[in-house]
Amino acid sequence: MFTIDDLADRLGGYLPPDEIQQVKRAFYYAEQAHDGQRRRSGEPYVTHPLAVANILANMHMDHQSLMAAMLHDVIEDTGVSKKALVAQFGKPVAELVDGVSKLTQITFEDKAVAQAENFQKMVLAMSRDIRVIIVKLADRLHNMRTLGALRPDKKRRIARETLEIYARIAGRLGINTIRIELEDLSFQAIHPMRAERIKRAVASARGNRRSAMREIQSSLQQSLDDEALPGTVVGRQKHLLSIYKKMRDQRKPFAEIMDVFGFRIITEDVASCYRILGVVHNLYKPVPGRFKDYIAIPKANGYQSLHTTLFGQRGMPIEVQIRTREMEAMANNGIAAHWLYKAGQTDHPIAEGSHARARAWVKGLLEMQRHAGDSLEFIEHVKNDLFPDDIYVFTPKGDIMELPQGATVIDFAYSVHTDIGNNCIACRIDRHLAPLSTRLESGQTLEIITAPGAKPNLAWLNFVTTAKARSAIRHALKHQQQAEAIMLGRRLLNKALTPFETSLEELDENVVSQAFSELDVPSLDSLLESLGLGNRMAHVVARRLVDVAHGDGCDQALTEGNDKAVVISGSEGMVINFARCCHPLPGDPVVGHLSVGKGLVVHRSECRNLTELKNDPEKLFALEWSETIEDDFPVALRIEIESRRGLVAELAGLVTDADANIERIGIEERDARLSTINLTLSVKGRVHLARIIKRIRNLPNVGKITRMAN
């Protein structure tokens, strides 16, 4: 069994004796705290924190991380408090332990909510100290290695969470040794039979092609030696999940996947990487379009390497990766290389850059967390953000921006800055105007055109792919709706106060404050927002305010003539909606009713859907149109006309000449001679519609024209 003394011997290779002693002290403290506790496998519980510390020792993590690994379960599973850990081991170690610990003091009804809340807590801790996630990844890795004692359903649940979140985080931070093992262990837990069959097939294929691998490896090494280039050629193993995904996604049999030979060439410096690339391209012909330079343009996690695919002997494809020793260490340890180099007391630019990128990523997570409505929405954003494939585009100044595959112009705008995304109105891709929904490709140069006062569009949510853009758009729309709801709520409340010959502005502040407590609202804005969204009735709130002002039982009656209309212009935004059943237009007599969560819904006065509400006049509002309306409104027409060639083109030209727009058109054949055309137009108002109908009537053989409602 691995002991604390074994770990201390290993730590002697890179930590000073006093720090090793502190790690041992943390172990003995954890051993005492977990005394009597056992894992599902029957082993003493302290074997788990010791194993987690050993994983971190492989990455040369600092002594505080190792101490936190020893103590990471004491707050959660024993009676030890965070305060006690601060007293014993100092604040940094206690903060690390607390960051990894679950929220045990809160009871959650739903397992998914509990997981999301715990993850959110960990992200906040990561923002203060990135080592939190490295300790958590090591903890999760050992838990995955010892899943055997759990029930099958629990195994699958933990494995899915690991695959969706923790393996992706390890990849995002560049810790590929942990990522690959987490992915393979998760795959074996979710699909044990598939994993076992692939494992056996890999072992068999590896034996069969050993001589071919040795031959290719030898020829690559010989070509380097002939050119006197420093470099070591090693065979590269494919891991189980990678093979399974390629078989599934590319619909290829196992034999075709394993036909690809993978090699890695490790050299001394960047210049040698490019010289070696020339040598291997001279030895075997490269496959066009399969070269990637991650040295010049590193991945988001700091990964750097040259990738190329070659036509080998007998046409066998050979995948070759060329990198320096430092890049190899970064590829395996990612952000952990920051501490690996720190342990040697020498700062390294690659490791420092990786650490800076990781902190920038966590900063982005924090911004998403602030914008997210709840923890479940936040964790969904994080899953999207961890999607692996990337493209690289350029700003007009030549800066490189990294985005996920399938990202659009809007995603790019929000990745530059949230305000640029919110105020975006157009863009140029390689100096040509392009739609905001355009999917981007690597190498394009983008210029975003903004306008003050521009706002995000709800339709953007249909095509954006990045979590940052999605959360920022939702946040902006929510804020926009809130502001518009407050404005509408104020208008509705003042209308309801008119019969009492007062207004919100005229009421005493003490009266309003007292009404807040009686109505159970924290502020005036909250009250007005709930009125605007239809969650409260304005006349009830008005009555309460008047009662508080004049004393309960006020016998002041509603004055006659409470028919002062609320003026609408059609540009109020998200809290005034126009009913699709009757398509009201400026000039139509209209009324409104409050729909819970939506705000004010505007109908034509004769709309049949208002029949039930007409019996309860308190729920209906008299509305009138503003004299200055610039927006277009949809209206549906039904036209009976004799069929003939070119009719639709003739109708479209007529509508365009009338300065209107066709949104939708459908044709039904009534018989061999007559057709019915269902037309949805965008018009300025009732007068504009009358002008269009008059033009349509001038067409030959037009029968009935009906404006559709309900």
N, C-alpha and C positions, 0 to 999 in steps of 0.2 A: 504494500500500500504506500502511496506517495505521502511523505510526511513534511512537516514544517521545516525540518532540518534539510531535507532534500531541496526544498524551495530556497532556503537561505543560501545553500551552496551555489545554486544557479544565479541568485541575485548578486553574489559576490563578484560576478563577472562585470557588472556595470554600476552597482550602487555602493556607496561608502558604508562602513560597518555601523555607524550610528543610525542610518536610515534603515538598514536591514533589521536592526534591533527594534525599531519602532514598528516595522511590519510584523515581527514575531510577537510583540506586545499586543498588537491588534488581534492576532490569531488567538492568543491565550484568553483575551477578553471575550472574543466570540465563542470560543470553546466553552467557557463558563456560562455565558448567556444562553447558549443552545443546549446546555447540559440536560440529558434525558430525552431530547427531541431526536426523532429518527426520520429518514427519508422513506418514501414508499418502498424503496428497494431493501430496506432494513438496515442500511448503513447509518452510522452516527451522522447527524445533520451537518456537523462542522466540516465533513469531507467535501460538501458542495462549495462553500466559500473558499476553501483551500484550492479546489480545482479551478475556480474562477480566477483566483490570483495567479495560478500557474499559467493560464491562458494569457493574462496580461503580461506576465514575465516574458513570454515568448515574443511579445511586441516591445519589450524593453520600456514598459510604462514606468512612470515615476513612483516613488514610495507612497505618496498620498493616495494615488489610484489603487495601489495594492492594498493599502490599509482599508480603503472604502470597500474593496472587493471582499475582504475578510469580514467586514461589519455590515454588508449591504442588506442583510435580512433581520438585524437585531431590533430595529424600530418596528418593523412589520410583524415579526413573529415572536418577540419576547417582550418583557415589561420595560426594556430600556428606552429612555426618552432621548430626543434629539439634544435636550439640554445637558443630559449626562454625558453624551458623546462629545459635546463641545468642551466640557470640563476635562474630559480624559484625553482627547486627541486633537483638540483645536477646531476652530470654526470651518476651515476648508474641507477637512475630512467629513465633518458632520453634515455640511451642505451637500457633499457628494452622495453620502448615504441617504439623506432625505430625498434627494432628486431621483434616486433609483427606487425608493420605497413607494408602494401603492398607497392610495387614500384609504386607510383602514377605519377612520373615524366617521365616515359617511356610508350610509346604506343605500345602495342603488337597486331600483326595481328590476332593471334590465341589465343583462350581462354586457351587451354592446355599449350601453351608456357608461357603465363602469370602466370598461376598457378604454373608451374614448376620453373620459375624464382623467384617467391615470396617465394616458399618453400626453394629454394637454399639460398636465402637471410636470411631466418629465421634460417637455419642450421648454417650458418656462425656466426649469433648472438648467437645461442645456445652454440657454441664452447667457446665463451667468458663468457657467463652466462647461466647456464642450466635453470634458472628460466623463461627464455623467453618461453620455450615450455609449462611450467606449466600454465603461464598466457594465452597462446594461447589455450590450452586445455579447460580452464575455459570459455574463450570467445566462443569457438566453441560449448561447451555444452549448454550455454544459447541460442545461435543462433539456435541450434537444438530444444530446448524446445519451441522456438517461431517461428517455421517454418510455422505455420498455415496461415499466411498472404501472403505467396508467391505463385506464379504460380506453378502448378503441375510439369512442366518440370524442373523448377529451384529447386524445392524441391528435386527431384530425383537426379539432378546433385550434389547438395551440400551433400546429404545423401551418395551418392556413394563415393565421395571424403573423407567424414568423415569415412566411413567404411573401405576404402582401406588404408588410411594413419593415420588419427588422432586417431581412436579407437585402431589401432595396436600400435601406438606410446605410447598411455596410457598403453596398456598391456606390452609393452617392458620396460616401466619405472615402472611397478608394480602398477599403480594407477587403481586398478580394479573397484572401485566404479564409476569412470568416464568412464572407458572402457565399463562396462556393460550397463550403461545408454546410452552412445553414440551408441552402437550396437543396442539396442532395439529401440531407436528413429529413427535410420537410416533404420532399418527393417520396421518400421511402415510407413516411408515416401516412401520407394521403393515398398513395397507390403502391402498396407493398409488393403486389404480384408483378406489376409492370417494372418496378425498380429492380426486382430480383432477376427477372428475365433479361433486362438490358445489361445488368451487372455481369451475368454469366456470358452473355454474347460478347461483351467488351473484352472479358478475360480470354475468351476463345480467339477473337479476331486479333488481339494483341499478340498472341502466340504465333498465329499464322503469318503475320506480316512483320515479324521481328527482323528477318533478314533484309527485307526491302527498306525498313526504317534505318537499319545500320548502314546500308549502302548509300542512301540519300544523305544521311548525317555525315558520313565519311567524305562524300564528294563536296559537301558544303564546307566542311572544316578544311579540306585540302585546298580549296580555292582561296580561302582566307590566308592560309599559311603561304601559298605561292605568292600572294601580294604583300606578304609581311604585315598583315593587318591583325591587331589584337582582337580576339573574340573567341567565345566558347559556344559551341552549338549543342543545344539540348532538345530532346523530344518533348513535345507539348501534349499533355493528356486532356481529352475532352471529359467533362464531368457529366454525371447521369442526366440531370435535368436538361442540360444543354442538348444532349443527344435526343432526348424525348421530345423537346420543343421543336427541334428541326424536323424530326420524323412527322410530327403532328402538323406543324404549320406549313412545311414545304411539301407534305404528302410524299415523302421519300421513304423507301425501305431502309432498314438498318445498314445493309451492305453499302448503299450509296453514301450514307453519312460517314461511315468508317473508312471509305475510300480516300478521304481527304487526309493527307499527312500534315501534321502540325509541328513546326520547329520554332525555337526561340534562340536568337543570337545575342549574347550579352557581351558588350564591349566596354571600352574605357571612357570615351568622350563622344560628344555630339558629332564632331567632324568625322569620326570613324564610322558612326551610324550611316551617314550618307555615302561614304566610300564603300562600305560593305553592301549597301543597297545596289550600287552600280555593279559590284562583283557578282551578286546573286542573279541580277537581271542579265548579266553576260553569260552566266552558267546555264540558266533556264529562262525560257521566254516568259515575260509577265503576261497575266490575263488583263486585257484592257478594262479600265474602269474599276479595277479592284485594288488600287493603291490609295492608302490613307496616311496622311502626315499628321500624327497627333503630337509630334515634337514642336512643330511650328505653331499649331493650334491645339493646345492640350484640352482634354475633356474637363467638364465642370469639377470633377473630383480630383483633378491634378494629374490624371493618368497621361503619360507620355510614351510614345513608341512609334516606330514606322511599321505599317502593315502592308504586306503585298502578297498576292497570290500568283503562283507560277505554274506553267505546264511542265510537269516532271517527266521522268522516264515512262515510256508507254502511255503518255498523255495523262498520267495521274496528277490531280491538282495538289499543290504543296502550298500551305499557308505558312508564311514566315513573319515573325515579329522581331524587330531589331531595336535594341535599347541599351542604355548605359546601366552600370551597376546601381547607381542612385535611382534611376527610373524603375529598375526591377524591385528595389526596396519599396519605392512608392507604390508600385502596382500591387504589391502584396500587403503592405501595411497602411497605405493611404495616409490619413491624418495622423495615425499613430507614429509614423516616421518622424513627426515633429518632436515627439518625446524621445524617440530612438536617437536622433541627432543631439537633442538636448543632453541626454545621458552622457554623451561623449564630450559635452561642454563646447560643442562647435555648432554655431547656427548654420543651417544649410538653406539656400534660396528656394530649392524645390519644396522642402518640408515646410518652410515658413509660408510659401505661397499656398500650399495645400491647407494650412491652418487658417490663413486669411479667407480662403474661399469657403471653408466650412463655416466660419463665423458669419460670412455674408449670407450663406444659405439659411442658417439658423435665424438671422435677422429677418429674412424673407418669411420664414415660418411664423415668426412673432407677428409680422404685419398681417398675415393671413388669419392668425388666431384672433387678432383684434377685430377683423372684418367679419369673421364667421358668426352666424347666428347662435350656434351652440357647439358642443364638443363633437357631436356626430357629424355635423357639416364640416367642421375643421378637419377631422381625421379623413374624410372623403377627399378634401382638397389635398391633404398631404399625400394620399395614395396616388392621386393624379400627378402631383409634383414629382414623384419618385419614378415616373415612367422613364425607361432607360435610353431610348434612341434619341440622338441629338442632331440638329443642323446648326450651321454657323452662318450668320448674316452680318452685314457691316452697316454702321451708322454713316452719315455723310462725311464725318471726320475721319473715317477709316477704323474706328474702334470695332472690335469683334464682339458680337452678342451671341450667346448660346441659347437655343430654344429647342423644345422637344419636336420630334417628327410630327408633321401635320399642323404646326403652329401657323397662325394667321397674322395679318397686319395688326389687328387689335392686340393680340398676344405680345407682339413686339413693342407696341406703344406702351403697354402697361409694364413691360420688363424694363423700359428706359426709366419711367417714373409714373406713379399713379395719376398725377395731375395731367400728364400728357395723354394718358389713356382716356381719362374722363372728358378731356376737351378735344379729342381727335375728331376731325370731320372728313379728312381725305388723306391720301398718301401717294407717293411716287416710288415705284420700284424700278431701279436702274433708269431714273429720270423720266419714266412714263407713268402717267396717272393710272391707278389700279383700284379695284373695289376693296373695301376694308375686309371683306371675307376671303381674300386671296390666300391660298395656302403657299407658304414660303418654301424656297429651296436654298440649299447651301450656296454661298457665293454672291447672293443678291445684295445690293445696296439699297437701303430704305430711308426715305425722308418722310416724316409725319407732319401733316399740316393740321394746326390746331386753330381754334377760334375761342375767344373769351365768351363765357356763357354757354358754350356747347355742353350737352349732357349725354351720358351713356344711353344707349338704346337697348330696350328689353330684348330685341331680336339678336343682339350680339351673343347672348347666352347660347344660342342655337349652334354657333360655330367656333367659339373660342375653345382652346384646349388646355391652356396653362391654368394651374390652380390659382396663381396670383391674380390673373385677369378675371377669372370667374368670381372669386371672392370680392375683389374690388368693385366689379360691376354690381353685384348684389348689394354690397354695402352702399354704393352711391344711389342705386334705385330706391333702397329702403329709406335712406336719408331724404331723397327727393320726395318720396311719397309722404313721409312724415311731415316735411315742411308744407307740402300742398294740403295735407289733411288739417294741419293747424290753421291755415288760412281759411279753408272752407268752414271749419268748425267755428271760427270767430264770426263769420258772416251768418251762419245758421243761428248761433246763440243770440247775436244782436237782433236778428229778425224775430226770434221768439221773445225777446225782451221788449220789443216795440209796443205791444199792447199794454205793458206796465209803465209806459212812458219813461223808460230808462234804457241805458246801454251798458255794456261791459265796462267801458272806459269811465262811466259816471259812477259806478258802484264803489263804495269804500273798500280799501285794501283789506281791512279786518273782516269785512263781510265775506269777501271772496275767500280769504284764508280759512274762515270758519266753515264755509261751504265745502272746501277741499276735504276737511276731516270727516264731515258728514257723508260726503259722496265717495270717500275712501280713494282719493287720488293724490299723488305726491306734489303735483304742480299744475299751474294753469295750462301749460303746453300739453301735458298729459291729458287733461280734461278736453281741451279743444281738439286734440288728435283723435280721441275716442269718439267725439261728436262727428268729426269729418269723415271717419271711417264707418260710421253708422253703428258703432257699438253702444252708443247711448242716444237717447232722444232729446233733442234740443229743448222742447217745451217742458220736459220734466226737470231738466237742470235749471232752466230759467225760473220755474216756479219755486225751486229750492232756494235759489239766490234771492228772490224777492221775499220769501218767507223769512230767511235769515235777516234780511235788511229791515223788514217791518215787523218781525215777530211772527211765530207760527200762528196759523189761523187767520192770516191776513185775508180780509174779505174783498180785497180789490179785485174787481171782475175784469175779465178780458174785454177790452173795448171792441166795439164793432169795427168792422173794416180791416181786420187783420189779413189783408190780401196783398200786402206789399211784396212784390216778387223779388226773388234772388236773381241777379243779373249774371248770365253766363256768356262766355265768348268762344268756348270750344278749345281754348288753349290753356286750360287750367292744369292739364297734366293727368296724373294717374288716379286722382280721386274723383274726377267727374267722367263718367262713362256714358256713351251713347248706346241706347238699346239697339241690338241687332234685329229685334223682332219688327220694329216699325221704322227704323232709320230716320230719326228726326232731323230736319234741316232748318237753318236760319230762316225765319219767316213763318214756320209752323207754330201753332199754339202748343206749348209744351208744359209738362209737369215733371216733378222729380220725386223719387222715393229713395230712402237710405237703405242700402244693402250692406249687411254686416261684413266688415273687412274690406269692402270694395269702395265705399263712399257713396256719392250721389249718382243714381242712374237716371238718365233723362229719357222720357218717352213722349211721343205725340199724345195730345190730350185724348184722342179717340182710340188709343191703343187698347185692344181687348184684354191684354194681360194686366191691365190696371183695374179690372172689374171688381176684384175682391178688395183692393186697397181703397177704392172710392167710398166704401162703407166706413172707413176709418180715416177721416180727413186729416187727423193729426200726423199720419205717416206720409202724407203727400205735401209737396211744396210747390207753390206757384213759382214758375220760372219765366223769365223773359230774356230775349236775346240782346246782347250788346249791339250798339250801333256800329262798332268797328270790329268786323270779323274778317280775318284773312285766311283762315284754314279751309281746306276742302273737306267735304263730308260725303260718305257713301250713300247712295240711293239705289233701290232696285226697281227696274221697269220690266213689264211684260208686254211684248209687242206682237200682235197678230198681223202677218204680212204674207203676201203671195211669194212663193219661192221663185228665185231666179239666179242665174249665174252672176257672181261678183257682188252679191247682196251684202256680205259681211264687210268687204273692203269699202263699199260705198257708205255703209253705216259708220265704219271706223273713221273715214275721212270727214264725214259730216260732224261727228262728235269732236274730233280734233279741231276742226275749224271753229267750233263753238267754244274753244278754250276749256274743254273738259277732258277727262281721261277715262278710258275703259279699264276697269279692274278685273272684270270677269264676264265671259259671254258663253251662253249655251243655247243650242238650237234643238227644238223638238219638232218632228214632222207630224202634223195633225192628219194630213192625207196627202195625196199625190200633188196637190196644188198649193195648200196652205202650210205655213210653218209658224211656230211660236218661238220668239227669241227672248230669252231671259238675260237681261243686261244689268250689270252693276257698274254704276258710274261714280266718279268723284266730281262733285259740283260745289259751287260757292254758297248756294242757298236756293230757296224756293223760286225766286225770280229767274235765276240762272237756269234751273231745271225747266221752267215753263218755256224759256227761249229754246232749249234743246228739243223739247217735245214738239214745239211748233215746227221746227226744222224737219223732224222725223215725219210729221204728218204730211209734209210736202212731197215725200217720196211717193212714187206710184204704188197703188194697190195696198196701202196701209189700212188695216182694219182698226181694231181696238188697241189703245195704249193705256195700260193700267200701272199706277204706282203701287208697288207691292207693300203690304203690311201684314204681319203675323202669318 
